Amino acid sequence: MYLNKTVVNSLLRSNGSQFVTVFFDGKDGEQRIYNGRCNIRKGLVQNERGRKQSRTLARHGLVPLLTREGYKAFRSDHVKELRLRGSVVKPSKG
């Protein structure tokens, strides 16, 4: 069971640039864990090419995350658990 993507997006937006841990299912169905920060602009190209990449990610429901290995992305509609600001957010059972 996954978290609602609007809930995920609003939590990440309200979290600002603080660290977050995301548990999600990848394309192959394997569970993955990313730890990093959202809403970071460091290293991103601030021109038309960068804006086009940003729109493409958003159109496909991908959220960019800055990790130690660089930028990675995950689908907001495949998130199983979020850990941010000392709390754990999981989908309700039901």
C-alpha positions in Angstrom: 0.0 0.0 0.0 1.3 3.4 -1.0 0.9 6.9 0.4 -1.3 9.3 -1.5 0.9 11.3 -3.9 -0.6 14.6 -3.0 0.2 13.9 0.7 3.8 13.0 -0.2 4.2 16.2 -2.3 2.7 18.4 0.4 4.9 16.9 3.1 8.0 17.3 1.1 7.1 20.9 0.2 6.5 21.7 3.9 9.7 20.0 4.9 11.8 22.5 3.0 15.4 21.5 2.5 15.6 19.3 5.6 16.7 15.7 5.3 14.2 13.0 4.5 14.3 9.2 4.2 12.0 7.7 1.5 11.0 4.1 1.3 9.5 3.3 -2.2 9.1 0.6 -4.8 11.4 1.0 -7.9 10.4 0.1 -11.5 11.4 -3.5 -11.0 9.3 -3.8 -7.9 12.3 -3.9 -5.5 12.0 -1.8 -2.4 14.5 1.0 -2.3 15.5 3.6 0.3 16.8 7.0 -0.4 18.1 9.5 2.2 18.7 13.0 1.1 17.2 16.5 0.8 14.5 17.9 -1.5 14.1 21.4 -2.8 17.9 21.9 -3.3 19.0 23.9 -6.3 22.8 23.5 -5.9 24.3 22.2 -9.0 21.2 22.5 -11.1 21.3 24.5 -14.4 19.1 27.6 -14.0 18.4 28.0 -17.7 15.8 26.8 -20.2 17.4 23.3 -20.3 17.1 23.0 -16.5 13.5 24.2 -16.5 12.7 21.7 -19.3 14.2 18.8 -17.2 12.2 20.0 -14.2 9.0 20.0 -16.1 9.7 16.5 -17.5 10.3 15.1 -14.0 7.1 16.7 -12.7 5.1 15.5 -15.7 6.2 11.9 -15.0 5.5 12.2 -11.2 9.2 12.1 -10.3 10.6 13.9 -7.3 14.3 14.9 -7.4 16.3 14.2 -4.2 19.9 15.2 -3.5 21.8 12.3 -2.0 25.4 11.7 -1.2 25.7 10.0 -4.6 24.2 13.0 -6.4 20.7 13.7 -7.6 18.2 10.7 -7.7 14.5 10.7 -8.3 11.6 8.6 -7.1 7.9 8.4 -8.1 5.7 10.1 -5.6 2.9 7.6 -6.1 5.1 4.6 -5.2 6.2 5.8 -1.7 5.6 3.4 1.1 7.0 5.4 4.0 8.4 8.8 4.7 10.6 9.8 7.6 11.0 13.5 8.1 11.4 15.9 11.1 11.6 13.0 13.5 8.3 11.5 12.5 7.3 8.4 10.4 4.5 8.7 7.9 3.0 5.4 6.6 -0.3 4.7 4.8 -3.2 3.9 7.1 -4.3 0.3 7.2 -7.8 -0.2 5.9 
